Protein backbone atom coordinates (compact mmCIF):
# COMPACT_ATOMS: atom_id res chain seq x y z
CA UNK A 1 0.00 0.00 0.00
CA UNK A 2 1.38 3.39 -1.00
CA UNK A 3 2.04 5.59 2.00
CA UNK A 4 3.44 8.99 2.73
CA UNK A 5 4.13 8.20 6.36
CA UNK A 6 7.90 8.47 5.97
CA UNK A 7 8.15 11.60 3.89
CA UNK A 8 8.96 15.09 5.04
CA UNK A 9 7.59 14.80 8.58
CA UNK A 10 10.51 16.23 10.51
CA UNK A 11 11.10 18.79 13.22
CA UNK A 12 10.16 22.24 12.03
CA UNK A 13 10.77 24.61 14.89
CA UNK A 14 11.08 28.18 13.72
CA UNK A 15 13.88 28.78 16.21
CA UNK A 16 16.05 26.31 14.31
CA UNK A 17 15.81 28.24 11.05
CA UNK A 18 18.79 30.34 12.08
CA UNK A 19 19.86 33.95 11.84
CA UNK A 20 20.78 33.75 8.15
CA UNK A 21 17.22 32.78 7.28
CA UNK A 22 15.77 35.51 9.50
CA UNK A 23 17.75 38.15 7.60
CA UNK A 24 16.88 36.58 4.28
CA UNK A 25 13.22 36.54 5.32
CA UNK A 26 13.29 40.24 6.26
CA UNK A 27 14.93 41.22 2.97
CA UNK A 28 12.57 39.05 0.94
CA UNK A 29 9.53 40.46 2.73
CA UNK A 30 10.64 44.02 2.00
CA UNK A 31 10.89 43.13 -1.69
CA UNK A 32 7.46 41.47 -1.51
CA UNK A 33 6.04 44.72 -0.15
CA UNK A 34 7.54 46.48 -3.15
CA UNK A 35 5.97 43.90 -5.47
CA UNK A 36 2.55 44.49 -3.91
CA UNK A 37 2.87 48.24 -4.30
CA UNK A 38 4.01 47.87 -7.91
CA UNK A 39 1.19 45.46 -8.77
CA UNK A 40 -1.36 48.13 -7.83
CA UNK A 41 0.60 51.24 -8.76
CA UNK A 42 1.34 50.55 -12.44
CA UNK A 43 -2.28 49.74 -13.41
CA UNK A 44 -3.45 52.88 -11.61
CA UNK A 45 -0.88 54.94 -13.52
CA UNK A 46 -1.95 53.31 -16.78
CA UNK A 47 -5.64 53.99 -16.11
CA UNK A 48 -4.77 57.63 -15.48
CA UNK A 49 -3.34 58.10 -18.97
CA UNK A 50 -5.61 55.86 -21.11
CA UNK A 51 -9.02 54.21 -21.02
CA UNK A 52 -8.19 51.75 -23.79
CA UNK A 53 -8.44 48.26 -22.20
CA UNK A 54 -6.10 46.77 -24.79
CA UNK A 55 -3.39 49.30 -24.00
CA UNK A 56 -3.80 48.72 -20.27
CA UNK A 57 -3.58 44.96 -20.80
CA UNK A 58 -0.16 45.47 -22.39
CA UNK A 59 1.15 46.07 -18.87
CA UNK A 60 0.35 42.46 -17.98
CA UNK A 61 2.00 41.24 -21.17
CA UNK A 62 5.09 43.32 -20.38
CA UNK A 63 5.27 41.86 -16.87
CA UNK A 64 5.09 38.25 -18.10
CA UNK A 65 7.40 38.52 -21.12
CA UNK A 66 10.72 38.47 -19.17
CA UNK A 67 9.77 35.15 -17.55
CA UNK A 68 9.06 33.60 -20.94
CA UNK A 69 11.97 35.17 -22.83
CA UNK A 70 14.73 34.99 -20.23
CA UNK A 71 13.58 32.52 -17.57
CA UNK A 72 15.81 29.62 -18.62
CA UNK A 73 18.88 31.82 -19.14
CA UNK A 74 18.25 33.53 -15.81
CA UNK A 75 18.27 30.12 -14.13
CA UNK A 76 21.59 29.26 -15.75
CA UNK A 77 22.98 32.63 -14.66
CA UNK A 78 21.80 32.08 -11.08
CA UNK A 79 23.47 28.66 -10.91
CA UNK A 80 26.89 30.05 -11.83
CA UNK A 81 26.71 33.25 -9.72
CA UNK A 82 26.62 34.27 -6.06
CA UNK A 83 22.86 34.29 -5.50
CA UNK A 84 23.00 36.88 -2.75
CA UNK A 85 24.77 39.33 -5.04
CA UNK A 86 22.25 38.74 -7.80
CA UNK A 87 19.42 39.59 -5.37
CA UNK A 88 21.22 42.73 -4.20
CA UNK A 89 21.92 43.91 -7.76
CA UNK A 90 18.34 43.18 -8.81
CA UNK A 91 17.00 45.30 -5.94
CA UNK A 92 19.42 48.13 -6.70
CA UNK A 93 18.41 48.11 -10.36
CA UNK A 94 14.76 48.27 -9.37
CA UNK A 95 15.57 51.32 -7.24
CA UNK A 96 17.29 52.94 -10.21
CA UNK A 97 14.41 52.21 -12.59
CA UNK A 98 11.84 53.49 -10.11
CA UNK A 99 13.97 56.57 -9.51
CA UNK A 100 13.82 57.33 -13.24
CA UNK A 101 10.08 56.67 -13.22
CA UNK A 102 9.71 59.06 -10.28
CA UNK A 103 11.35 61.82 -12.32
CA UNK A 104 9.04 61.14 -15.26
CA UNK A 105 5.99 61.15 -12.98
CA UNK A 106 7.08 64.46 -11.50
CA UNK A 107 7.50 65.83 -15.03
CA UNK A 108 4.14 64.44 -16.13
CA UNK A 109 5.70 62.33 -18.91
CA UNK A 110 4.37 58.79 -18.43
CA UNK A 111 2.61 57.58 -21.60
CA UNK A 112 1.46 53.98 -21.65
CA UNK A 113 4.42 52.77 -23.72
CA UNK A 114 6.78 54.19 -21.11
CA UNK A 115 4.95 52.35 -18.34
CA UNK A 116 5.19 49.14 -20.37
CA UNK A 117 8.95 49.56 -20.71
CA UNK A 118 9.31 50.05 -16.97
CA UNK A 119 7.04 47.06 -16.30
CA UNK A 120 9.27 44.94 -18.53
CA UNK A 121 12.51 46.14 -16.91
CA UNK A 122 11.18 45.71 -13.37
CA UNK A 123 9.85 42.24 -14.20
CA UNK A 124 13.27 41.24 -15.55
CA UNK A 125 14.77 42.24 -12.20
CA UNK A 126 12.04 40.20 -10.49
CA UNK A 127 13.01 37.14 -12.55
CA UNK A 128 16.60 37.38 -11.33
CA UNK A 129 15.67 38.22 -7.74
CA UNK A 130 13.02 35.54 -7.26
CA UNK A 131 15.00 32.89 -9.14
CA UNK A 132 18.00 33.54 -6.89
CA UNK A 133 15.82 33.52 -3.76
CA UNK A 134 14.34 30.13 -4.61
CA UNK A 135 17.78 28.67 -5.24
CA UNK A 136 19.36 30.28 -2.16
CA UNK A 137 16.79 29.12 0.40
CA UNK A 138 17.79 25.40 0.40
CA UNK A 139 21.40 26.47 1.02
CA UNK A 140 20.50 28.64 4.02
CA UNK A 141 18.00 26.24 5.59
CA UNK A 142 18.42 22.53 6.38
CA UNK A 143 16.24 20.49 4.05
CA UNK A 144 13.97 19.13 6.85
CA UNK A 145 13.05 22.72 7.80
CA UNK A 146 12.08 23.84 4.29
CA UNK A 147 8.30 23.55 4.97
CA UNK A 148 8.60 25.92 7.94
CA UNK A 149 10.80 28.32 5.98
CA UNK A 150 8.51 28.36 2.96
CA UNK A 151 5.47 28.81 5.20
CA UNK A 152 7.02 31.89 6.79
CA UNK A 153 8.03 33.31 3.43
CA UNK A 154 4.58 32.72 1.94
CA UNK A 155 2.75 34.16 4.93
CA UNK A 156 4.91 37.28 4.92
CA UNK A 157 4.48 37.63 1.15
CA UNK A 158 0.69 37.57 1.44
CA UNK A 159 0.63 40.07 4.29
CA UNK A 160 3.12 42.44 2.68
CA UNK A 161 1.87 42.21 -0.90
CA UNK A 162 -1.89 41.72 -0.56
CA UNK A 163 -2.82 43.35 2.75
CA UNK A 164 -0.33 46.22 2.89
CA UNK A 165 1.17 46.91 -0.53
CA UNK A 166 -2.05 47.30 -2.53
CA UNK A 167 -3.95 49.59 -0.11
CA UNK A 168 -0.87 51.73 0.58
CA UNK A 169 -0.23 52.14 -3.14
CA UNK A 170 -3.84 53.21 -3.73
CA UNK A 171 -3.81 55.78 -0.92
CA UNK A 172 -0.46 57.28 -1.90
CA UNK A 173 -1.43 57.38 -5.57
CA UNK A 174 -4.50 59.45 -4.74
CA UNK A 175 -2.38 61.80 -2.60
CA UNK A 176 0.60 62.09 -4.96
CA UNK A 177 1.80 59.42 -7.41
CA UNK A 178 5.41 60.48 -6.99
CA UNK A 179 5.25 59.52 -3.29
CA UNK A 180 3.96 56.07 -4.19
CA UNK A 181 6.84 55.53 -6.61
CA UNK A 182 9.34 56.77 -4.03
CA UNK A 183 8.02 54.36 -1.39
CA UNK A 184 8.15 51.54 -3.94
CA UNK A 185 11.82 52.27 -4.60
CA UNK A 186 12.50 52.42 -0.87
CA UNK A 187 11.16 48.93 -0.23
CA UNK A 188 13.59 47.45 -2.75
CA UNK A 189 16.43 49.54 -1.36
CA UNK A 190 15.78 48.25 2.16
CA UNK A 191 15.70 44.68 0.86
CA UNK A 192 19.02 45.13 -0.91
CA UNK A 193 20.67 46.74 2.10
CA UNK A 194 19.50 43.98 4.42
CA UNK A 195 21.03 41.37 2.16
CA UNK A 196 24.22 43.32 1.60
CA UNK A 197 24.82 44.12 5.24
CA UNK A 198 23.55 41.09 7.09
CA UNK A 199 23.24 37.95 5.00
CA UNK A 200 26.39 35.81 4.93
CA UNK A 201 27.82 34.49 1.71
CA UNK A 202 26.67 30.94 0.99
CA UNK A 203 27.59 28.99 4.09
CA UNK A 204 27.71 25.58 2.44
CA UNK A 205 30.09 24.70 -0.38
CA UNK A 206 28.45 23.50 -3.56
CA UNK A 207 28.85 19.73 -3.80
CA UNK A 208 31.25 18.52 -6.41
CA UNK A 209 29.01 15.54 -7.04
CA UNK A 210 25.22 15.36 -6.88
CA UNK A 211 23.96 13.89 -3.64
CA UNK A 212 21.30 11.96 -5.52
CA UNK A 213 23.19 10.92 -8.62
CA UNK A 214 21.07 7.84 -8.91
CA UNK A 215 17.87 9.89 -9.15
CA UNK A 216 17.43 9.41 -12.84
CA UNK A 217 18.44 5.76 -12.60
CA UNK A 218 15.22 5.27 -10.64
CA UNK A 219 13.30 6.58 -13.60
CA UNK A 220 12.81 3.87 -16.16
CA UNK A 221 11.77 6.46 -18.72
CA UNK A 222 15.08 8.37 -18.51
CA UNK A 223 17.85 5.94 -19.46
CA UNK A 224 20.32 8.73 -20.06
CA UNK A 225 19.49 10.51 -16.78
CA UNK A 226 23.00 10.38 -15.34
CA UNK A 227 24.45 11.97 -18.46
CA UNK A 228 21.83 14.72 -18.33
CA UNK A 229 22.55 15.44 -14.68
CA UNK A 230 26.27 15.47 -15.38
CA UNK A 231 25.72 17.98 -18.14
CA UNK A 232 23.56 20.11 -15.86
CA UNK A 233 26.21 19.94 -13.16
CA UNK A 234 29.08 21.09 -15.33
CA UNK A 235 27.74 24.60 -15.95
CA UNK A 236 30.83 25.59 -17.94
CA UNK A 237 29.32 26.30 -21.35
CA UNK A 238 27.45 29.34 -22.56
CA UNK A 239 24.32 30.49 -20.79
CA UNK A 240 22.26 28.95 -23.56
CA UNK A 241 24.03 25.60 -23.19
CA UNK A 242 23.53 25.72 -19.42
CA UNK A 243 19.87 26.66 -19.86
CA UNK A 244 19.29 23.76 -22.24
CA UNK A 245 21.10 21.35 -19.92
CA UNK A 246 18.87 22.47 -17.04
CA UNK A 247 15.79 21.96 -19.18
CA UNK A 248 16.98 18.48 -20.14
CA UNK A 249 17.69 17.67 -16.50
CA UNK A 250 14.17 18.63 -15.44
CA UNK A 251 12.50 16.82 -18.32
CA UNK A 252 14.70 13.74 -17.92
CA UNK A 253 13.85 13.17 -14.26
CA UNK A 254 10.47 11.67 -13.41
CA UNK A 255 9.96 13.71 -10.27
CA UNK A 256 11.22 17.01 -11.69
CA UNK A 257 9.09 16.54 -14.79
CA UNK A 258 6.02 15.54 -12.81
CA UNK A 259 6.18 18.49 -10.42
CA UNK A 260 6.75 20.86 -13.34
CA UNK A 261 3.65 19.58 -15.12
CA UNK A 262 1.55 19.77 -11.96
CA UNK A 263 2.70 23.37 -11.39
CA UNK A 264 1.76 24.27 -14.96
CA UNK A 265 -1.66 22.62 -14.57
CA UNK A 266 -2.26 24.56 -11.35
CA UNK A 267 -1.22 27.83 -13.00
CA UNK A 268 -3.50 27.15 -15.97
CA UNK A 269 -6.43 26.46 -13.62
CA UNK A 270 -5.71 29.67 -11.72
CA UNK A 271 -5.69 31.59 -14.99
CA UNK A 272 -9.03 30.06 -15.96
CA UNK A 273 -10.80 31.60 -12.97
CA UNK A 274 -8.79 34.80 -12.56
CA UNK A 275 -9.85 35.95 -16.03
CA UNK A 276 -13.53 36.20 -15.16
CA UNK A 277 -13.50 36.40 -11.35
CA UNK A 278 -14.46 40.07 -11.26
CA UNK A 279 -17.38 39.49 -13.64
CA UNK A 280 -18.59 36.44 -11.73
CA UNK A 281 -18.42 38.13 -8.34
CA UNK A 282 -20.07 41.38 -9.44
CA UNK A 283 -22.62 40.06 -11.95
CA UNK A 284 -23.47 36.54 -10.82
CA UNK A 285 -23.00 36.89 -7.05
CA UNK A 286 -24.20 40.50 -6.98
CA UNK A 287 -21.29 42.02 -5.05
CA UNK A 288 -20.82 45.71 -5.77
CA UNK A 289 -17.69 46.94 -7.52
CA UNK A 290 -16.79 48.96 -4.43
CA UNK A 291 -16.84 45.82 -2.27
CA UNK A 292 -15.11 43.53 -4.76
CA UNK A 293 -11.66 43.95 -3.18
CA UNK A 294 -13.02 43.38 0.30
CA UNK A 295 -15.00 40.31 -0.79
CA UNK A 296 -12.10 38.62 -2.56
CA UNK A 297 -9.73 39.43 0.31
CA UNK A 298 -11.21 36.41 2.09
CA UNK A 299 -8.94 34.32 -0.16
CA UNK A 300 -5.93 36.14 1.26
CA UNK A 301 -7.21 35.50 4.78
CA UNK A 302 -7.39 31.79 4.03
CA UNK A 303 -3.89 31.93 2.58
CA UNK A 304 -2.48 33.56 5.72
CA UNK A 305 -4.11 30.94 7.94
CA UNK A 306 -2.67 28.23 5.72
CA UNK A 307 0.80 29.74 5.96
CA UNK A 308 0.56 29.65 9.76
CA UNK A 309 -0.52 26.01 10.01
CA UNK A 310 1.10 24.48 6.93
CA UNK A 311 4.50 23.84 8.51
CA UNK A 312 3.13 21.98 11.55
CA UNK A 313 0.61 20.20 9.34
CA UNK A 314 3.37 18.89 7.09
CA UNK A 315 5.32 17.86 10.17
CA UNK A 316 2.36 15.81 11.40
CA UNK A 317 0.94 14.36 8.18
CA UNK A 318 3.82 14.62 5.73
CA UNK A 319 4.17 16.82 2.66
CA UNK A 320 2.72 14.16 0.38
CA UNK A 321 -0.61 13.89 2.14
CA UNK A 322 -0.84 17.66 2.59
CA UNK A 323 -0.22 18.18 -1.13
CA UNK A 324 -2.84 15.63 -2.18
CA UNK A 325 -5.39 16.94 0.31
CA UNK A 326 -4.78 20.54 -0.75
CA UNK A 327 -5.43 19.69 -4.39
CA UNK A 328 -8.69 17.97 -3.49
CA UNK A 329 -9.75 20.93 -1.31
CA UNK A 330 -8.88 23.41 -4.08
CA UNK A 331 -10.92 21.37 -6.55
CA UNK A 332 -13.94 21.22 -4.25
CA UNK A 333 -13.81 24.97 -3.56
CA UNK A 334 -13.75 25.93 -7.26
CA UNK A 335 -16.50 23.49 -8.22
CA UNK A 336 -18.63 24.82 -5.34
CA UNK A 337 -18.08 28.36 -6.62
CA UNK A 338 -19.42 27.39 -10.02
CA UNK A 339 -22.22 25.06 -9.00
CA UNK A 340 -23.62 27.15 -6.13
CA UNK A 341 -23.76 30.83 -7.20
CA UNK A 342 -24.44 32.15 -3.71
CA UNK A 343 -22.60 35.07 -2.14
CA UNK A 344 -21.99 33.23 1.16
CA UNK A 345 -20.97 29.97 -0.47
CA UNK A 346 -18.68 32.02 -2.72
CA UNK A 347 -16.97 33.68 0.22
CA UNK A 348 -16.40 30.34 1.96
CA UNK A 349 -15.13 28.80 -1.28
CA UNK A 350 -12.71 31.67 -1.90
CA UNK A 351 -11.34 31.31 1.62
CA UNK A 352 -10.84 27.57 1.14
CA UNK A 353 -9.20 28.16 -2.21
CA UNK A 354 -6.77 30.63 -0.68
CA UNK A 355 -6.01 28.13 2.09
CA UNK A 356 -5.47 25.21 -0.28
CA UNK A 357 -3.46 27.25 -2.77
CA UNK A 358 -0.91 28.20 -0.13
CA UNK A 359 -0.77 24.62 1.13
CA UNK A 360 -0.08 23.42 -2.42
CA UNK A 361 2.66 25.99 -2.87
CA UNK A 362 4.42 25.35 0.44
CA UNK A 363 4.31 21.54 0.30
CA UNK A 364 5.21 21.27 -3.39
CA UNK A 365 8.02 23.84 -3.28
CA UNK A 366 9.49 22.38 -0.08
CA UNK A 367 9.48 18.87 -1.54
CA UNK A 368 11.01 19.76 -4.89
CA UNK A 369 13.65 21.96 -3.25
CA UNK A 370 14.64 19.03 -1.03
CA UNK A 371 15.15 16.63 -3.94
CA UNK A 372 16.87 19.04 -6.36
CA UNK A 373 20.71 19.05 -6.35
CA UNK A 374 22.14 22.39 -5.24
CA UNK A 375 24.12 22.93 -8.44
CA UNK A 376 20.99 22.94 -10.61
CA UNK A 377 18.50 24.65 -8.26
CA UNK A 378 18.42 27.85 -10.31
CA UNK A 379 17.83 26.20 -13.66
CA UNK A 380 15.29 23.71 -12.32
CA UNK A 381 13.35 26.42 -10.52
CA UNK A 382 13.31 28.74 -13.50
CA UNK A 383 12.21 25.95 -15.83
CA UNK A 384 9.14 25.46 -13.64
CA UNK A 385 8.63 29.22 -13.36
CA UNK A 386 8.82 29.59 -17.15
CA UNK A 387 6.04 27.06 -17.72
CA UNK A 388 3.82 28.34 -14.92
CA UNK A 389 4.13 31.96 -16.01
CA UNK A 390 3.31 30.94 -19.56
CA UNK A 391 0.33 28.83 -18.39
CA UNK A 392 -1.39 31.68 -16.52
CA UNK A 393 -2.10 33.95 -19.52
CA UNK A 394 -3.05 30.92 -21.64
CA UNK A 395 -5.45 29.85 -18.92
CA UNK A 396 -6.83 33.38 -18.64
CA UNK A 397 -7.53 33.48 -22.38
CA UNK A 398 -9.18 30.06 -22.22
CA UNK A 399 -11.26 31.16 -19.24
CA UNK A 400 -12.44 34.19 -21.16
CA UNK A 401 -13.56 31.97 -24.05
CA UNK A 402 -15.30 29.50 -21.72
CA UNK A 403 -16.98 32.45 -20.02
CA UNK A 404 -18.98 33.05 -23.18
CA UNK A 405 -20.86 29.82 -22.44
CA UNK A 406 -21.50 30.87 -18.84
CA UNK A 407 -19.48 32.56 -16.11
CA UNK A 408 -19.79 29.46 -13.91
CA UNK A 409 -18.19 27.13 -16.45
CA UNK A 410 -14.51 28.13 -15.96
CA UNK A 411 -14.76 27.45 -12.22
CA UNK A 412 -16.08 23.92 -12.74
CA UNK A 413 -13.51 23.17 -15.43
CA UNK A 414 -10.67 24.52 -13.29
CA UNK A 415 -11.85 22.49 -10.29
CA UNK A 416 -11.96 19.27 -12.28
CA UNK A 417 -8.51 20.01 -13.72
CA UNK A 418 -7.05 20.40 -10.22
CA UNK A 419 -8.67 17.12 -9.17
CA UNK A 420 -6.82 15.39 -12.00
CA UNK A 421 -3.44 16.37 -10.55
CA UNK A 422 -3.36 13.96 -7.57
CA UNK A 423 -5.14 11.33 -9.66
CA UNK A 424 -2.50 11.42 -12.40
CA UNK A 425 0.59 12.15 -10.29
CA UNK A 426 -0.07 10.17 -7.09
CA UNK A 427 2.97 7.97 -7.66
CA UNK A 428 5.23 10.92 -8.49
CA UNK A 429 4.19 12.71 -5.29
CA UNK A 430 4.92 9.55 -3.29
CA UNK A 431 8.35 9.10 -4.91
CA UNK A 432 9.23 12.75 -4.32
CA UNK A 433 8.24 12.49 -0.66
CA UNK A 434 10.30 9.32 -0.24
CA UNK A 435 13.35 10.85 -1.92
CA UNK A 436 12.99 14.02 0.17
CA UNK A 437 13.02 11.89 3.33
CA UNK A 438 16.35 10.38 2.28
CA UNK A 439 17.96 13.76 1.57
CA UNK A 440 20.12 15.03 4.44
N, C-alpha and C positions, 0 to 999 in steps of 0.2 A: 504493500500500500504506500502510495506516494505521501510523503510527509515533509512539512517544513519545520519540524520540531527542533532541528539542529542548526537552523540557519543563523541569522544575525542577532540572536537573542544574547546580548552581552551587556556588561555593566555600562551605563550611560550617564554617569553623574556629571553634571555640568562643571563641577569643581575640577574634574580631571581634564577638561579641555585645554587648560593651560593658558598662560599669559599671551603667547603668540597668537592663539586663536582669538582671545578677547580683543586684541588690538586690530586684528584682521576684521573681526566682526564690526567694530566701531567704524573703521574706514569704509567697509562695504556698505554699512547702513547709511552713512553720510552720502555715498554715491547713489544709493537707492532713493534717498530723499530728493536728490537732484533729478533722477529719472522721473519720479512722480511729478515734480514741478514741470519738467520739460514736456511730459505727456499731455498736460493740460494747457501749458502756456503756448506752445506752437499752434495748436488748432485755434485757440482764441485769437492769436495774432493773425492767422490766416483769415478767419471769419471777419476780422476788422477791415481787411483790405479787399475782399471779394466775397460775393454771394454765390459764385459758381460752384456747385457741388463737385464737379469733376476736377476743378483746379484744387479745391480743398483736399480731395482724395489723393492728390499727388503727394501730399505730405506723408501719407501712410506708405505709399510706394517708395518714396525716398528713404524712409526709415527701415524698410525691409530689404532694399537692394543690396546694401553692404554685406548682409548675412549670406545672401545668395551668391554674390559675385566674389567675395573674398573670404568666406567662412573657412574653406579648406586650407587656403594659404595662411590664414591667420592662425589656425591650429598648428600648422607646421612651424610657423614663426615662434609661437609660444613654447613649443617643445624644445627649441634650440636656444632659448633666451631666458634670462633671469625673470621669472614671472612677476616678482615684486616690482622690478623696474618698469616692466611693461605697463602694469597697473598705474604706477606713478606717472609715467609719461602720458598715458591715455587721459588721466584726470587733468594734468597740466594743459594738454592740448584742448580739452573741453573748456577749460577756463579761458584760454586764448580765444577760441572761437566765439564763446559767449561774450567775451569782452568786445570783440569786433561787432557782434550783433547789438550789444548795448549802445555802441556809438551810432550804429545805423538807426536804432529805435529812437535815440535822442534827436537824430537829424531828420526823422520822419521818412526814411528811405528804406522801407521793407516791403517791396513787392513780393508777390507769391513765389516767383522763381527764386528770389533770394532766400526766402524761408526754406524752400525745398533744398537748396544747396547746403544750408546750415543743418537741416535735418539729416542729410546724407553724411556730412562730415562728422556730426555728433554721433550718428549711428555707427560709423566706422570705428570711432573711439570706443563705443560700447562693445563692439565685437571683440576688440583686443582686450578690454578691461574684463569683461565677463568671461571670456575664454580663459584668460589667465587665472581668474579667481577660481573657476571650476577645477582647473588643473593644480592650483596651489593648495587647495583645501586638504586633499588626502596626504600632502606632505607635512602639513602643520598639525594634523590631527590623527591619532592612531585610528586604524581602520575600524575597530569595534565601536568607536565613538562617533562615527560619521552620521548615524541617524540623529543623535542629539545636536551635533553641529549644524547639520542641514535644517533641522527644525528651528533652531535659533535664528539662522540666517533667513529662513522663509518667513518666520513670524515678524522679524524686524523689517523685512522688505515690505510686507503687507501694511504694517503700521506706518512706516515712513512714506511709502509711495501712495497708498490708497487713502489712508485716513488723514495724513498731514499734507503731503505734497500737493495733491489736487486742490483742496480747499484754500491752502495758502496761496497757490498760484492764482486762483480766481480772484481772491480778495486784493492781492497786490496788483493784479492786472487792471482791476477797476480803479484803484488809486493812482497808479503810475506804472505803465508797462516796464519802464527802465529799471524800476526797483525789483520787479519780479525777475528780470534777466540777471541783475546783479546778485540777488540771493541765489539763483540757480548756479551761477559761476562759483559763488562762495561755498556751496555744498561740495562741489567737486574739488575745490582747493583744499578744504578741510580733510577730505578723504585722502588726497595725495600726500598732505603733510603728515597725517597719522601713519601712513605706510612708510614714508621716507624716514620719519624720526623714530618710530617705535618698533616696527616689524623687523625681526631679524632676517638675514639672508637665509635661504633654504637650510634648514637644520639637519636634513638627512641627505647624504650623498646619493646621487642617482645610481641605481644598481647597474652594474656592467652587464648582467645577464637578467633576463626576465624571471621573476619569481614563479611564474606559472607557465614555463615554456612548453609544458605539455598540454596547454589549454586547447589548442587547435587539434591536437592528436585525439582528444576526446570527441571531436566532431567528425563523424564519419563522412560528412558532406564536404569537408575541407581537407583534402589529402595533402595539399601543399601548405598547410597552416604554419608550420615551423618556418618555412622559407619566407612567408609573408610577414611573420612577426620579426624575423631577423632583418628583413628589409625595413620595416617600420622602426626598428631599434637603431639602425645605423644613423639615420638623420644626417648624412654627410653630403647629400646631393643638393640640387637646387630646391627652392621652396616648392616648385611644382612637383618635382620628384618625391619630396617628402610628403606633400599633400596626397598624392596618388597612393603612396605606400600606406599612409594612414587609412585612406578609404578602403584599400584592399584588405588591410588588417581587420577593420570593422566588418566588412562584408564576408571575410573568410572565416570568422569565428561565430559559432552558432549563437552564443549568448549575446555578443556585441550586436550581431545582426538582428536578433530577435528583439532586444530592447530598443534598437533604433526604429524598427518597424512599429513597435507598440507606441513609441513616443510620437511618431508621425501620425498614426491613427488617432491618438488622443488630440493632437493639435488640429487635425482635420475636423474632428467632431466639435471641438471648441469653436473653430471657425464657422461651422454650420449654424450654430446657435447665436454667436456674437453678431452675425450679419443682420439678423432680424429681431434681436432681443428688444431694442427700443420700440419697434413697431408692435411687437407682441404684448409688451407690458402696457403700453399706452392705449393701444386700440382694442386688443382682445381682453386684457384684464381690467382696463379702465382706469389705470393710474395716470394722474395728471403729469404733464411734462415737468412741472416744477418739483414734483415729488419723485421723479424717476431715479435720480441719484440716491436719494434716501432709501427708496425701496430696494434697489439693487445692492445697496451697501450691506444687506443682510448676508450676501455671499462672502463679503470680506470678513464679516463677523465669524461666520463658520470657518473660514480659512485660518483666522487667528486662533480660534479654539483648537483646531486641528494641529496647528503648529505647537501649541502648548502640550498637547497630550500624545503627539505622534511618537516622540522619542521613547517615552515609557511604554507606549503601546507596542512598539516594535520590540522593545526589550522583553515584554511579557509573551507576545504571540509569535514574534519573528517577522522579518520584513516580507517574507513570501506571503504569509496569510494576510498581513495588512494590505499588501498590494492587491491581492485578489479581491479581498473584501471591499477595498476602496473603489475598484472598478465596478463591482456589482452595485454599490451604493450610488455611484455617479450615474450609472445606467438607469437605475430606478428613479432617481430624482429628475432626470431629463424626460423620461417617458411620462412621469406624473405631471410635469409641466405641460406637456402636449395633450395628454388625454383628459386632464381635469383643469380646464381654463377658469380657475377660481383664484381670486386675489390672495386668499390666505394659504391655499395649497401652493400657490406660486412662491410665496415668501418662504414657506418651509422648504420647498424644493430647492430654491436658490441657496438657502443656508446649507442644506445637505450637500449640494453640488460644490460649494466653496470648501466645505469640510473634506469631502472626498478628493477634490482636486489637489489640495495641499498634501493629503496623505499619499496620493499617487506620486506626487513629485518627490517628497522626502524619501519614501521607501525605495522608489526606483533609482533615484540619483545616488542614494547611499549605497545601494547594492552594486550598481555598475561602477561606481568609483572604487569600491573595494576589490573588484575583480579585474580592473584595468591596470596593466603595468604602468609604472610611473613615467617611463620614457615616452609613452604614446598617449598620455592623458589629454594633452592639448588637441591632438589631431582626432582622437576618438570622440571627445566632447564636441568639437566643432563640426564633425561629420553629422552627429545627431542634431546639433543646433541648426545646421544647414537644412536638413530635411524637415524639421519641425517648423522652422520659419517659412519655408516654402509651402508647407501644408496648410498653414493658417489662411493665407489669402485665397488659396484654391478652395478651401472649405467654405470661406465666406462667400465666394462667388457661387458655389454650388448651393449654399443655403439661400441665397437670394433667388436663384432659379426655382428651388423647391418651394419657396415662399409664395410663388405665384399660384400654386395649387392649394395653399392654405398655410397660414402662419404657424399652425401647430405641427405641420409635417416635419420641418427640420429638427424639432426637438425629439420626436419619436425616432427618426432615422439616426440621429446622433446617439441617442440612448442605446439603440440596438447595436450600433457600431461599437460602442464602448463595451457592451456585454460580450462581444465576439473576442475581445482581447484576451481575457483569462481563459476562454474556451479554446482558443487557438494556440496560446502560448503558455499553457499550464506547465508543460514539461520544461520549457526554457526558464520560467520563473523558478521552478524547483532547482534546476541545475545551477542557476546563478546564485541562489541562496546557499546551496551546498558548497560551491566554490568560494563564496564570500566567507563562510565559516572556517575554511581551511587557510585563509589568507591571514598572515600575522599582522 
